[in-house]
């Protein structure tokens, strides 16, 4: 891992200045994978340098893709079309990345060779049948281990299907679209709840015809993609930690330029504004097909609110740091529709409840909702549960704590945000290696 095994955080501090955050993780994965399916050279700028994204790049290299980093954040992918992929000589180890594993299922389902996808202990507990089931309907030969990794794929000829996704999942949707591009006929899927649309936005940049009609997305099989130049926006999920930090630390003012503000991702901004956040977006623009903006955040008095399942789904990755904001708000915050969070890198609901209890803030867990009563934060030792977002969220909580906070398992931050400790110190967070 790229960071210390533990952090010690002194209480208090401010969050000030301008931070240049890394590229969006979700978009970086997709850029690698679609470029590998395309024919010709793709140039990718602003790619996130994290263990998750490097796992995707390494897996593609194992299958004969010429993929190389030419300077920090800049990559070149020499695509030879889907038929240019070759059988890997070893297992494809995706580390902690559920995105890489699920999207690769779709990419590899039509390839005429066997592959086995594995991951670390955390990823090996994540559910994979949700992507395997529809791919089997398309004719794919996929086996899981009681619904979990490892995943064995024996390439087959695929046929297009019409499918309704039972769970809001951009990963399942993206896997089906990647498979559909290699299938015979037309693949259409309808989402019960709209999920992130990065794949639909990116495919046309590579020349694909991807039809979007409300919550239905369709692709025709057999389309040839061509190389493209892609710029990855800065990651809103990474920004969320510093946004909450600036809100809860008195005297803070933070500028975050060029952040991706995709409307399927900006639930965290909507929720925080409803809680009373002083949060402005300026210089709205677009990078490729993705909207971006410069964010300015100032410390604010937050108030607890009720957040419904649609907004929670739109802030699924930001749930841990949102719990920190709720713990620092006046009154009660209720977050509904949280069951999906129990099968992420960790059981994030239980992990946040445990950590907040350590700091002296009660978090009640219901069947599909949590209730957090804001109050003063003490100190203590927090376990990351091998979850990058848990580790970083409690580092942010220390800004409002009355006593020191120690985060054990901080090295897991490197899976998505290895620059976090350095940027945190730059911003004024009193973070030390433990």
N, C-alpha and C positions, 0 to 999 in steps of 0.2 A: 504494500500500500504506500501511497505517496505522502501521508501526513503522519504526525506523531500518534502513538497508540492512545494517548490521553491528552486532554486539555485542562488547564486550570484557569478559571476566569475570575478575575477580581470584580466585585460588584461595582455598579455605576458606570460612568463614562458617557460620552456623547457620540453620535454618529454624524460626521460632517464631511464636506468636500464633494468631489466628483469621482465616481468609481466607473471604470471601464470593465464591464462584466463579460464573462465568456459567452460563446455561442450557445444557441438552444440545443439541448441534448436530443429531443425528439426529432428535430429537423436535421440534425447532423447524421443520425442513424439513417434516416430516409434518403438523404443525399447520397451516402455511400451505396446503399442497396440499389437504388434506381439507376445510378450511374453505372453500376456493375451490369445491370440488365441491358443498358443502352449499347449502341454501336458508336465507336469514336471516342474522342477525348472529352472528358469533363474536368472542369476546373472548379474547385470548391473553396470558398473563402469563409473565414470566420468559424471554422469547424471547432467544436468543443474538444479540448484535449482532456479526456477523462478515461478511466479504465474501461467504462462501458463502451464508449465509442471506439476505442482501440481494439476491444474484443471483436466488434463488428468488422473493422478493417482487417484484422488478422484472419478471421474466418474466411473472408473473401479472398485474401491472398493465398490461403490454403487450397482454394479451388481455382487457382491459376489466374486470378485477376491481378493485373499490374496496377497496384494502388500504393501511392507513396506520398509522404509528406515532404514538401519542397521548402517550406519555412513554417514557423509556428502558426497554426491555424489554416495553412494553405495546403491543399492536397490536389494531386492529379490522379484521375482514374482513367485507365485505358480500357474502355468497354469493348467487348467483342460480341455483344448480344448474348441472350440466354444460352444459345448453343455453344458458346465459347467457354462456359464453366466446365471444369473437369472434376473428377471424383477426388476428394481429399484423401490423403494417405493416413490421416489420424482423426480422432474424434474432434469435433468442433466445440471448443470450450468457450462459452459465452460469459463466464464469470458470474456477475451479479445482474446481468442485463436481461430482464424480461422482454423488453422491446426487441432487442436483437434476436432472441430465441423465437418469439412468436412471428415476427416478420420473416425470418429465415424459413420458417415452416412453409409459408406461402411461396416464397421464392424458389424453394427446393422441391416442392411437391411434384413439379412437372419435369424435373431433371432426370435423365435416364441413368442414374447411379444411386447407390445407397449412401446415406449419411446418418450419423448419430450426433445429436446435440446434447451437450452436458453443461452443467453450471455448478456454482459453489453450493454450499449447504443451504443458504437462504433461497437461492433460485430453485433448488431441487424440491422445495416445498410449495412452489407456486402452481396454480391450476393451469393445465394446458389442454384439457379436453375442449374448452370453449373455442379454441382455434382448430383442434383436430377434427371435431365433429363436422363442421361445414366443409372442410377440405376433403373429408371422406365422401361427403355427398357429391363432390366434384370428381371423385374417382381416385383420390390420393390414397396411398398405402402408408398409414402413419400409426405407430404404436407408442403409447406412453406407459410409464410405470405406475399403474393405479392412478392415472390422471395427472401424474407429475413427470418431470424430467428424470432420467434421460428420455429423449424422443428419438425414435428410429423411423427414418423416412426412406422408402424405396420408391424412387421416381416412377410415375405412371402418366399415361395420357389423361388429361383432364377435360371435363366438359363444363360449360358455363351453367350456372344455376341461378335461381332466384331465392333469396334468403333474407329472413328477418332476424336481426340480431337480438337475442333475448337480454343481453347485458350491454350497457353502453361501454364500448371498448374500441378506441381508435386502433389498438394493436390488432384486434381480430379483423376489423374492417380493412386495415392496410394489408394484412396477410391475404385476405380474399381478393383484393384488387391486384396484388402482385401475382397471385395464382391465376386470376381471370385473364390477365394479359397474355398468359401462356396457354390458355385453354381453347377448346373449340367452341365457338359460339359466344353468346353474350352472358355476362355475369352481372346481376343486379342485386344489390342488397339495400334493405330498408332498416333504418335505425329507429328503435322505439324512443330513444333520447339522443339528440345530436351529440356526437363526440368530436374530438379534435379533428380538424380537416386538413392537416398539413399535407397528407398524401395527395388528396384531390387537388390541392393548390399547386403542388410541385409537378405532378405528372405532365400537365400541358407544357411546362417549360422544357421537358424532354421530348416534346412532340406527340404525346399521347392524347387521344380523344377520350376524355373522361367526362361523362355527362352527369351533372348534378341537378336534381329536380326536387327541391325541398329536402326531405330526409332520405331520398332514394339516390343512390350512386350507381352508375353502370359503366362498364368497359367492355369493348369488343376484344375477343382473343385474336392473337396473331398480329397485333400492331408492332411495328418496328419503332423502337425508341432511338433517339440520336443524342450524342453528347451535348452537354449544356454547361453554361457558366452559372453557378449558384452562389449567392451570398447568404450566409446564415445570420438571422437577427440575433441579438443578445437575449439571453434566456430569462424570461419572466419568472420562472420557478426559482432561479438563482437570485433574482432581484428581490423576491418576496422576503427572504431573510433580512435583507438590509432595509427594506421598506418598513417591516414591522419593528426592526431595531430603532430606526429613526423616529417612529411614532411613539414608542414607549420610553425613550430616553429624553428627559427634559433638555431643552436648549439645542436640539438636533436640527440640522437642515442638510439634506442630501440630494445630489443630482445624479441621475442615472440615464445617460444618453443611449439612444438607439435600441430601446427595449422592444421586443416583439409583443404586440398587444392584440393578437388574434382574438376575435370575439368569442371563440370557443375555448379560450384559455384565460380570460380576464375576470373570472369569477372572484378571485382574491381582491382585485381592485374594487369591484362593486361592493363586496362584503365590507371591506375596510371603510369605504366611503359612508356606507350606511351606519357604521359604528362611530362616525365622526372624524375620520381621518382627513387631515389637510394634505391632499394629494392632487397634483395637477399634471396634466399631459400637454406637452407643447411640441411644436414642430412635427406634427403627424405627417407621416410619409409612408412609402411602401418599399420593401426590399424584395425583389422578385414579386411574388404574389402575396407576401406577408406584410400586414400593417405593422409599423413601428412608430414609436414616439419617445420623446425625452421626458423622463419623469422627475418631478421635484416633490420631495416629501419633507414635511416639517412636523416636529413633535406635537402631539395632539392628546386631548382627553377623550378616551374611547368609552363608549357605552355599550353594554351588552344588548344583543338583539336575537331574534329568532331567524335562523337561516334554513331555508327549505332545501329539499333534495336536489332540485335542479341547479341551484347555485353551488351547493356542495360538490356535485358532480363536475361542475365547471372549475372547481378549485381543488381537484382530487389530490394533486401532488403537494399542494400548499397546506393541507390539513394540519400537519404538525405545527407549523409556525403560526397558523391561524389560531390554534389552541393557546399558544403563548400570548397572542394579542388578546384573546378572550380572558385569559388569566389576569391580564393587566387592565382590563376594562372595569368600569363601575357597573355592578349588577350582574345579571345572569345572561349567558349566551347559550342558546340551544342550536345544535347542528344536527340536522336530520338527513337520513340516507347515507349512513356511514358504513354499512355492512361490507362494501367492497374494500374498505381500508383494512379489513382484518386479514386480507390475503395478499398484501403488498410485500415489500422486502421483509417486513416484520408484521405482527399484528399491531398496526399503528395506533389503534384505539387503546388497546391495553398498555402499550408502551408509553403513550402520552399520559394516560391516567396514573401510571406508576410514577413517572417522572414528576408530574405536577404535585402528586401527593408528597413526594420527597421534599418539594419546595413549599409545602403547606397550603396548596390550593386544591379544593375538592373538585373532582370531575366524576359525575355520575354517568354510568353506562346503561342505556336501555337496549331494547331489541335492535333498533336501527337508528338510534339517536344518542347524543351525549349532551350533558348539561354541565356547564362550567360556571362556577360562581367566582367572580373576580375578587382579588384581595391581595394583601402584601405577600411578596415572594421571599422566602428564606433562602437558605443555601443547602448544599449537600452534594452527594455523589450520584450521578445519573448514568445508567447503562444505555448504550446506543442500540443494543439488540441487533448489532450488525446492520444497522439501517442508517444510511447517510443523512437522511432528512431529520431523523430523530436527533442525531449528534449535533447538527448545525442549529436546529431549533432551540435546543437548550443552551447552546453558546449565546444565542440572542437573548434568551430569558435572563441571563446574568446581568444584562444592562439594567433591569428593574429589580434585581435581587438585593437583599440587605446583607447577605453574607456570601462568601466565595462559593462558586459552583465548579465541580469537577465532572468532566464528561469522559467516561471510560469507553474505549472502542471508537475513538475519534477518527482513527485511520480509515473508517468506512466512508468518510466524506469524499475520499479520492475517487469513488466510483462515479460520481457525477460532478464534483466541484473541487478539484485538488487545489485551486487557488484560494479557497475560502479563508484559511488561516491568515494568509498574507494580506488579503483585501480587508479582512476584519480588523487587523491591527492598523492598517492604513487609515481606516475609517474612524478609529478611536476606540474600538472594543479592546478590553484589557485581557487578551488571550495569551496564555503561555503554554508551552509544551510541558506536560506533566510526566 
